[in-house]
């Protein structure tokens, strides 16, 4: 298996986790927070998708799917277009409200497709290319992609935990 195929497989697992985390949830449950300081499922899935979109657009020197495909308008959130949710305070988390889980999964799936298109062009040598010299050691393309996958899986897992708690409370 080539490195890019391995990364594509990992992103496929993120996609599965995202879809499972929102399965069966309506708008109220997607926006529910376990307490005032907690993230919601909607915020977690939106945030992980925004970060993946932002990072991949930067790596490919392309416009983010968020703006290129009109997702920002569909979500209609009260944030600047370049907002990814990084460092959001609880009040900002509460502002991420969605009408349906299909909005979240639609955006995620569009970013996922864009990510896979990029990975089809990546060679093993590309993975060693430095994409951010501001760190010690400098961040390579491979490390950046692994970071995106790791963050995505963490947030999808958090969303799945919240989903489980909400579903238990409902029964």
N, C-alpha and C positions, 0 to 999 in steps of 0.2 A: 504494500500500500504506500502510495506517495504521501508526502507531508501534507500537501494541499487536500488530498482526499481524506486524510485523517481529520483535518480541521473542518472540512465540510461535514463529516460524520458528526463531529462534536456540535456543530451548529444545528444539525438535524435533531440532536437530542435536546437542545435548547428549545427548538420549535415545538417538539412534543411536550416538553415541560410547560411551556407557555400555554398551549392549548388545554392541557390537563388542568392547569391552575385556575382557568376561568370557566371550565365546563360546568354547566348547570346554574351559573350565577346570573342573576338579574342586575339591573342598574343599582338598586339599593344595596345589594350585597357587595357589588364591585366597589362601591364607594365607602362601605362600612370600615370603621377603624376600631380596633380592639380597645383602644383608649385614646385620649386626646393627643398623645404624642406619637401614636403609631402610624405607620404607612397603611394605605389601603391596597387591595389587590389592583385596582385601576391604576393607582399611582405607580406601584412597583412594575407592572407590565409596561405602562407608558414610559417610565424612566429607563428601564433596561433596553427598550426599543430605541429610545432617543439616543442613548449613549452608543449603541451599536451603529445606528444611522450616522451619527456625528463622526465617530471614529473612522468608519469605512469611507465616508465621503472625503474626509481629510486625507486618508491613505490613497484614494483614487483620484484626488483632485477633481471631484464632481460635486454637483449640487446634492444636498440631502434629499432623500425620498420625502421627508416631512414637508418640504416646500415644493419640490419638483412635481410631485404627484397630488398636491392639494390636501394632504392629511392635516396640515395646520388649520386650514379652514374647516375641515370636517370636525375636528376636535373642538375648535373655537375656545381655546383656553386663554386666560388673561395674562399670558406671559409673552415676552419677546420671542420672535421666531427662532432664535438660536438657543433658547432655554432647553436644557436637558434634564433638569431636576436636581442636578448635583448641588448639595448644600441647602436644599429646600427646608424651610422651617415648617412646623406643623400646620400653620395657617395656609401655606402654599400647597402642601400636600392635600388639604381639604378641598382646594379649588379644582383638583383633577376629578371631574365628574364626567361620566360617559353614559350615553343613551343605551348602549348594548355591548356585550362582549365581542360581537362581530366587528365593532369599530377597533377594538384593541387588537384582535387577531388579524384583521385586515391589514392594519398598519404593520404589525410584526411580520406578516407573511410577505408584504411588499419589500421590507428591509431584508428579510431572509433571502428572497430571490436575488436582490441586488448583491448581497454578500456572496452568494454562490456563483454569480456571474464573475465577480472579481476573483474568487478562489480558482476558477478554471484557468485563469491566466497566470497564476503564481507558480514559480519554480522553486526548487529547493534553495537555489542561490538567492532568490528574492527575499527569503525569510531572514537572511543575515543582514539585510540592508537596514541601516540606522534610520529610524523615522523620528526620533526625538533625542537630540544630543544633550538636552537639558537635565538628564538624570545621570547618576553614576552607579552602575555602568550605563552607557547610552542604551535607549530602548530600540530594539530591532523590530522589524515587521512581525516576525514570529512571536516575539514576546508580547507585542501589542494585541495581536489576535488572540493569544491565550488569555490575556487580561480581560478582553471583552467577553470571551466565553465563560471565564470563571465568574465574572460579575453577573452575567446573565443567568447562569445557573444558580447562583446564590439568591438573586432576587426572585427567580421563578420558584425556588424552594420556599422562600418566605411567603410568597403569594399562595402556594399550595397549603402551607400550614394555616394561614388565615382562612382559606376556603374550608379546610377541615373543621376548624373551630366554629365558623359560622354555620356550617351544615349540622354539626352536633348540637349547637344551641337551638336550631330550628326544630330539632326532633325532641 
